[in-house]
Amino acid sequence: MSKVYLVGIGPGGPEHMTAQARAAMERADVLCGYTVYVDLVSPLFPGKETYSTPMTRELERCQWALETAGRGRTVAMLCSGDAGVYGMAGPLLELAEGMAEVEIEVVPGVTAALSGAAVLGAPLMHDFCVVSLSDLLTPWERIETRLRCAAQGDFSICLYNPASKKRARHLERACGILLEYKSPDTVCGWVRNIGRAEQSSRILPLSELREAQLDMFTTVFIGSSATREIGGRMVTPRGYEVRP
């Protein structure tokens, strides 16, 4: 049977990939994905055929992967982090409806919420939610509603896609909404280029996060009312210390 692996490659470095992800890419005849992800992974598999497209051509990649698998070749479609978290697992499975001849296996990876949290300490130790600030596919009004609900629920919040050239003020707007419910001193943090040579991070209060100049390569963490900075780390207590 023809096969497509949907592979979460984590942040992109070989040390952050699971053994399952490496094995799937090894078995594939061709690696397919967004140009940046293919460029990160292809040196690990010299000589292996690749197919890549730029951003905004996601459905074209998915269609190519399915058609190529339909011709009897095994395809590994690469996704940064996890294929099922803002990745290609959803659209590819939708496009594959009715294509019984193509087997699809989703291979999990370490998403930015997890790898970024590890850099900062333990910000997601208790209930948390993940929200993307990109309004390319989701109306900003709906994003605002989700932010308000997360803040009212006192979740720790992980923000993907906090800013871009076209969305320079989205993080500022999001922080303004959160400040309606959270203290300006709420412990927050961000990590840029997780797992790569140029990785950087910072812990700061919500009032300062509002003014931060970040980008699409940055993942943002906003603490709950219980989150503390402990020894230079961002920690959200689970409550073990108060359990009888």
Secondary structure, DSSP 8 states (H G I E B T S, - for coil): -EEEEEEE-BTSSGGGS-HHHHHHHHH-SEEEEEHHHHHHHGGGSTT-EEEEE-TT-HHHHHHHHHHHHHTT--EEEEESB-TTSSSSHHHHHHHTTT-TTEEEEEE----HHHHHHHHHEETTSSSEEEEE---SSS-HHHHHHHHHHHHHTT-EEEEES---STTTTHHHHHHHHHTTTS-TT-EEEEEESTTSTT-EEEEEEHHHHTT----TTEEEEE--TT-EEETTEEE---SGGG--
